[in-house]
Amino acid sequence: MNKLSLAVVALHLASFALKAAQPEINPSHIDVYVTPYYNSKGPEVKVGRFSSGLASAKEDEFLATIAEMRKDWDRLTFPELYVAAIRLYDLGYRKEAVYLVLFCSVSRSAVWRSPGSNQDGKHR
């Protein structure tokens, strides 16, 4: 074998080894931990009555849960809305997730209905 062939083979093997060593990165998924409400590993969801639907791997069950939540947006707790937005983002519903985050940000009723608050927004 001549030196050029040997160099090409060595370069090819080196590039294969480098590709195999790189961890797989999914830019559309962000690991999120909002203790005790959400852990993206699994995922684990603990926000009350919508937990199993939000954690579901079945898209139709997840979307049915979001539709059910949408009927009472202004009665939901902040963790329920926030976890719904995270799950929407993770499952590829980017625009809907951004809308929900904005809704969480400006909706006084969502923010102040977090645990430890009363209807007037004052902590107990």
BANU-846380 format. One record per residue (C-alpha): x, y, z; residue in three letters. Coordinates in Angstrom, 3 decimals, always signed. Layout:
BEGIN
X:Y:Z:ALA
...
// end
This chain:
BEGIN
+0.000:+0.000:+0.000:MET
+1.311:+3.415:-0.797:ASN
+1.422:+6.225:+1.748:LYS
-1.558:+8.066:+0.266:LEU
-3.854:+5.036:+0.533:SER
-2.694:+4.401:+4.067:LEU
-3.361:+8.040:+5.009:ALA
-6.874:+7.925:+3.520:VAL
-7.714:+4.732:+5.416:VAL
-6.335:+6.175:+8.663:ALA
-8.295:+9.397:+8.163:LEU
-11.475:+7.444:+7.483:HIS
-11.023:+5.334:+10.637:LEU
-10.276:+8.426:+12.724:ALA
-13.415:+10.219:+11.494:SER
-15.514:+7.120:+12.249:PHE
-14.114:+6.974:+15.802:ALA
-14.839:+10.678:+16.360:LEU
-18.434:+10.300:+15.179:LYS
-18.980:+7.321:+17.481:ALA
-17.564:+9.178:+20.497:ALA
-19.875:+12.203:+20.224:GLN
-22.985:+12.075:+22.416:PRO
-26.302:+12.345:+20.635:GLU
-27.797:+15.778:+21.242:ILE
-31.434:+16.518:+20.519:ASN
-31.763:+20.308:+20.146:PRO
-35.556:+20.117:+20.286:SER
-35.566:+18.646:+23.796:HIS
-34.529:+20.476:+26.936:ILE
-34.036:+18.597:+30.192:ASP
-36.203:+20.369:+32.740:VAL
-36.653:+19.798:+36.457:TYR
-39.256:+21.810:+38.358:VAL
-39.270:+20.066:+41.700:THR
-41.714:+18.693:+42.833:PRO
-43.969:+19.289:+39.821:TYR
-42.010:+18.088:+36.793:TYR
-39.018:+16.035:+35.728:ASN
-38.417:+15.639:+32.000:SER
-36.766:+12.256:+32.525:LYS
-39.622:+9.840:+32.217:GLY
-41.453:+12.315:+32.251:PRO
-42.747:+12.612:+35.802:GLU
-45.630:+15.029:+36.343:VAL
-47.186:+15.845:+39.726:LYS
-49.615:+18.716:+39.256:VAL
-52.871:+17.122:+40.350:GLY
-55.737:+15.883:+38.232:ARG
-53.999:+16.460:+34.874:PHE
-50.734:+14.715:+35.779:SER
-51.263:+11.416:+33.958:SER
-52.514:+13.097:+30.779:GLY
-49.634:+15.577:+30.695:LEU
-47.118:+12.769:+31.220:ALA
-48.690:+10.541:+28.576:SER
-46.539:+9.314:+25.703:ALA
-49.696:+8.980:+23.594:LYS
-50.169:+12.182:+21.635:GLU
-53.961:+11.893:+21.434:ASP
-54.243:+11.439:+25.219:GLU
-51.890:+14.376:+25.831:PHE
-53.838:+16.636:+23.443:LEU
-57.134:+15.601:+25.021:ALA
-55.708:+16.644:+28.390:THR
-54.632:+20.036:+27.003:ILE
-58.129:+20.491:+25.520:ALA
-59.683:+19.648:+28.893:GLU
-57.350:+22.096:+30.653:MET
-58.181:+24.796:+28.133:ARG
-61.801:+24.791:+29.285:LYS
-60.644:+26.178:+32.657:ASP
-57.442:+28.128:+31.907:TRP
-58.198:+30.811:+34.478:ASP
-58.941:+28.265:+37.220:ARG
-55.730:+26.274:+36.820:LEU
-52.792:+26.641:+39.163:THR
-49.543:+28.133:+37.959:PHE
-47.723:+24.748:+38.126:PRO
-50.433:+23.114:+35.997:GLU
-50.095:+25.778:+33.300:LEU
-46.311:+25.884:+33.442:TYR
-45.904:+22.101:+33.148:VAL
-48.420:+22.044:+30.291:ALA
-46.288:+24.641:+28.470:ALA
-43.113:+22.605:+29.025:ILE
-44.759:+19.434:+27.710:ARG
-46.184:+21.275:+24.693:LEU
-42.673:+22.481:+23.861:TYR
-41.112:+19.044:+24.310:ASP
-43.685:+17.438:+22.038:LEU
-43.105:+19.962:+19.253:GLY
-46.000:+22.358:+19.838:TYR
-43.712:+25.396:+20.037:ARG
-46.219:+28.152:+19.223:LYS
-48.770:+26.784:+21.663:GLU
-46.096:+26.518:+24.365:ALA
-45.026:+30.135:+23.859:VAL
-48.656:+31.267:+23.991:TYR
-49.169:+29.405:+27.245:LEU
-45.983:+30.828:+28.794:VAL
-47.121:+34.325:+27.858:LEU
-50.543:+33.577:+29.288:PHE
-48.884:+32.407:+32.523:CYS
-46.792:+35.559:+32.643:SER
-49.624:+38.043:+32.286:VAL
-52.486:+36.206:+33.903:SER
-52.765:+37.416:+37.464:ARG
-55.224:+34.665:+38.264:SER
-52.762:+31.960:+37.176:ALA
-49.849:+33.433:+39.090:VAL
-51.744:+34.135:+42.290:TRP
-53.505:+30.787:+42.430:ARG
-50.231:+29.093:+43.180:SER
-50.073:+27.072:+46.386:PRO
-50.039:+29.319:+49.456:GLY
-52.042:+32.178:+47.926:SER
-55.667:+33.172:+48.201:ASN
-57.914:+34.643:+45.493:GLN
-56.672:+38.186:+46.141:ASP
-53.050:+37.236:+45.571:GLY
-52.091:+37.545:+49.212:LYS
-50.140:+34.771:+50.829:HIS
-51.754:+33.044:+53.764:ARG
// end
